[in-house]
């Protein structure tokens, strides 16, 4: 009863103020909740930022490193291609030089062959042949239908060429021959090839001038033995080299006797 009376006797303004105060409490609570939520949100964002920033930096560093590596690889690839191009160019230049050298050597050999005196007989090209006398001679022999010098042939030519240094005003008559097998024209060519083989060997090894040689291919025209036997045909497959001089001071000598060639199968 006392309370009721008290409230009844309280002024109206006091009651209104108390009611207003009670009504503001929910709004204050709501504001506090919002503030708390805002604070929590800020804290969460700060945490996320703290955690993700190093990852972003690391990612950026990896991107930079990847770009650097790619650039280095591109540079290396470019240098490699340049190196390959330069090496190929150098190889091409070397090949061209080798080709040019080979062509020069071939031309020189062809020029040397053209410079050799070729004749059917020595008397047809040497006007004063009667003033020459034989100083030495040697014969080398060939296999059937072949024009290559053997080791034995070269040894004989070496022994013969050792006399050239002491002989003055000399010429070399180089006569190639064949056996009777085969046609005449073919044997003429084969006999010249055999004479050329002897000339090329001596000219290159002993630096003998081309004009000193007189090359004659007689084919099967002048046999030195009978072509009816294998041994006779083997003797006809020959090259004879004569050292002739018109220097009266050069004594006439002869080369050591040549061993007889071993019999072989019939042929040129």
PyMOL commands that set and color helices and strands:
alter all, ss='L'
color gray80, all
select helices_A, chain A and resi 2-9+12-115+122-124+129-131+151-161+164-166+184-206+210-212+230-236
alter helices_A, ss='H'
color red, helices_A
select strands_A, chain A and resi 117-118+133-141+170-177+213-219+238-245
alter strands_A, ss='S'
color yellow, strands_A
deselect
rebuild
show_as cartoon
